[in-house]
Amino acid sequence: MRAEPATQPTSRMSSTDRKSGFTLIEVMAVMLIIALIGSLVVTITPGSGRAKLKALTLQTAALLRRERLGAIMTGQNRQVSLDEERRAVVGDGGDLIPVPPDIAIDVLGANESWSGRLLLARFHPDGASSGAVLRFSREGAGYEVRVNWYTGGVTVVSP
């Protein structure tokens, strides 16, 4: 009789099988890298957020107030217009506020052109104005700049 060679008990996983696959740490590291890249893409993506929209509205209101004050101080009419070609709000004093392409501009109360641009508001030496409402909006968010025709006062509202 021959003795059969002793076989060692084998597990279902050989040593090569244990090295294949991913550990939990490797999976977590990959997920962390993907999350970091995603957050960078979101912050770098061009466009105007709500803060930029509000800043544009406040800059425009300040420009209108400066032009009203300029009309009172100089005793001459001062205009604020919208240059549609350059997408900018322009004042007589030379100030120019560029409007980003992703922000929509709606103008109520302006019906005349001046120097090839749409006249937004004209301020008179007594402080009165032609009156206007400018609405800046982007993706459901919006702000309005209102110019009172009688007093020339400029206010910013969130409709």
C-alpha positions as CSV (number, residue, x, y, z in Angstrom):
1,M,0.0,0.0,0.0
2,R,1.1,3.3,-0.9
3,A,0.7,6.2,1.3
4,E,-1.0,9.1,-0.3
5,P,0.9,12.4,-0.1
6,A,-0.4,14.6,2.6
7,T,-2.2,17.6,1.2
8,Q,-2.3,20.8,3.0
9,P,-5.7,22.2,3.7
10,T,-6.3,25.1,1.3
11,S,-8.6,28.0,1.8
12,R,-10.8,29.2,-0.9
13,M,-8.7,32.3,-1.4
14,S,-5.2,31.9,-2.6
15,S,-2.6,34.6,-1.9
16,T,-3.1,36.2,-5.3
17,D,-6.8,36.6,-4.7
18,R,-6.1,38.5,-1.5
19,K,-4.1,41.1,-3.3
20,S,-6.7,41.7,-6.0
21,G,-9.5,44.2,-5.2
22,F,-9.7,47.5,-3.3
23,T,-9.4,48.2,0.4
24,L,-11.8,50.6,2.1
25,I,-9.0,53.1,2.5
26,E,-8.3,53.1,-1.2
27,V,-12.0,53.6,-2.0
28,M,-12.2,56.5,0.5
29,A,-9.1,58.2,-1.0
30,V,-10.6,58.0,-4.5
31,M,-13.9,59.4,-3.3
32,L,-12.1,62.3,-1.5
33,I,-10.2,63.2,-4.7
34,I,-13.4,63.2,-6.7
35,A,-15.1,65.4,-4.1
36,L,-12.2,67.9,-4.2
37,I,-12.2,68.1,-8.0
38,G,-15.9,68.6,-8.0
39,S,-15.8,71.4,-5.5
40,L,-13.0,73.1,-7.5
41,V,-15.1,72.9,-10.7
42,V,-18.1,74.4,-9.0
43,T,-16.1,77.4,-7.6
44,I,-14.2,78.0,-10.9
45,T,-17.3,77.7,-13.2
46,P,-17.8,81.1,-14.8
47,G,-21.0,82.9,-14.1
48,S,-22.5,85.5,-11.9
49,G,-23.9,84.4,-8.5
50,R,-26.4,86.2,-6.4
51,A,-23.7,88.3,-4.7
52,K,-22.3,89.5,-8.1
53,L,-25.8,90.3,-9.2
54,K,-26.4,92.4,-6.1
55,A,-23.1,94.2,-6.4
56,L,-23.9,95.1,-10.0
57,T,-27.3,96.5,-8.9
58,L,-25.7,98.6,-6.1
59,Q,-23.0,99.9,-8.5
60,T,-25.6,101.0,-11.0
61,A,-27.6,102.7,-8.2
62,A,-24.5,104.5,-7.1
63,L,-23.8,105.7,-10.7
64,L,-27.3,107.0,-11.0
65,R,-27.0,108.9,-7.6
66,R,-23.6,110.4,-8.7
67,E,-25.1,111.6,-12.0
68,R,-28.1,113.2,-10.1
69,L,-25.7,115.0,-7.8
70,G,-23.6,116.0,-10.8
71,A,-26.7,117.6,-12.4
72,I,-27.5,119.5,-9.3
73,M,-23.9,120.7,-8.8
74,T,-23.2,121.7,-12.4
75,G,-26.7,123.1,-13.2
76,Q,-26.8,121.0,-16.4
77,N,-28.8,117.9,-17.4
78,R,-26.9,114.6,-16.9
79,Q,-27.8,111.3,-18.6
80,V,-27.2,107.6,-17.8
81,S,-27.5,105.3,-20.8
82,L,-27.2,101.6,-21.7
83,D,-24.6,100.8,-24.3
84,E,-26.0,97.6,-25.8
85,E,-23.0,97.0,-28.0
86,R,-20.6,96.9,-25.0
87,R,-23.2,95.7,-22.5
88,A,-22.5,98.5,-20.1
89,V,-24.2,101.2,-18.1
90,V,-22.6,104.5,-19.0
91,G,-22.9,107.9,-17.2
92,D,-22.1,111.4,-18.4
93,G,-19.3,111.6,-15.9
94,G,-17.4,108.9,-17.8
95,D,-18.2,106.0,-15.4
96,L,-18.8,102.7,-17.1
97,I,-20.3,99.6,-15.4
98,P,-19.9,96.4,-17.5
99,V,-22.8,93.9,-17.3
100,P,-21.9,90.2,-17.5
101,P,-23.5,88.3,-20.4
102,D,-25.4,85.9,-18.1
103,I,-27.3,88.7,-16.4
104,A,-30.5,89.9,-18.1
105,I,-31.4,93.6,-18.1
106,D,-35.0,94.8,-18.4
107,V,-35.5,98.5,-18.7
108,L,-38.9,100.1,-18.0
109,G,-39.6,103.7,-18.8
110,A,-36.8,104.3,-21.3
111,N,-38.0,105.1,-24.8
112,E,-35.4,107.3,-26.3
113,S,-31.9,106.9,-27.7
114,W,-29.0,109.2,-27.0
115,S,-25.6,109.0,-28.7
116,G,-26.5,105.6,-30.2
117,R,-27.3,104.3,-26.7
118,L,-30.6,103.6,-24.9
119,L,-31.2,106.5,-22.5
120,L,-32.0,105.1,-19.0
121,A,-32.5,108.3,-17.0
122,R,-32.0,112.0,-17.4
123,F,-31.4,114.1,-14.3
124,H,-32.3,117.8,-14.3
125,P,-30.5,120.6,-12.3
126,D,-33.4,120.8,-9.9
127,G,-32.9,117.1,-8.9
128,A,-35.9,115.7,-10.8
129,S,-35.4,113.0,-13.4
130,S,-37.1,111.3,-16.3
131,G,-37.6,108.3,-14.1
132,A,-36.8,104.6,-14.9
133,V,-36.8,101.1,-13.6
134,L,-33.9,98.8,-14.3
135,R,-34.3,95.1,-13.5
136,F,-31.2,92.9,-13.3
137,S,-31.9,89.2,-13.1
138,R,-30.3,85.8,-13.4
139,E,-31.8,82.4,-12.9
140,G,-34.8,83.5,-10.9
141,A,-32.9,86.0,-8.7
142,G,-33.4,89.7,-9.4
143,Y,-33.0,93.2,-8.2
144,E,-34.6,96.5,-9.4
145,V,-33.1,100.0,-9.4
146,R,-35.9,102.5,-9.4
147,V,-35.5,106.2,-10.2
148,N,-38.3,108.4,-9.0
149,W,-39.2,110.9,-11.8
150,Y,-40.4,113.6,-9.4
151,T,-37.6,113.6,-6.8
152,G,-34.9,111.8,-8.7
153,G,-34.3,109.5,-5.7
154,V,-32.7,106.2,-6.5
155,T,-33.8,103.0,-4.6
156,V,-32.8,99.4,-4.8
157,V,-35.5,96.7,-4.2
158,S,-35.7,93.0,-4.4
159,P,-39.0,92.1,-6.1
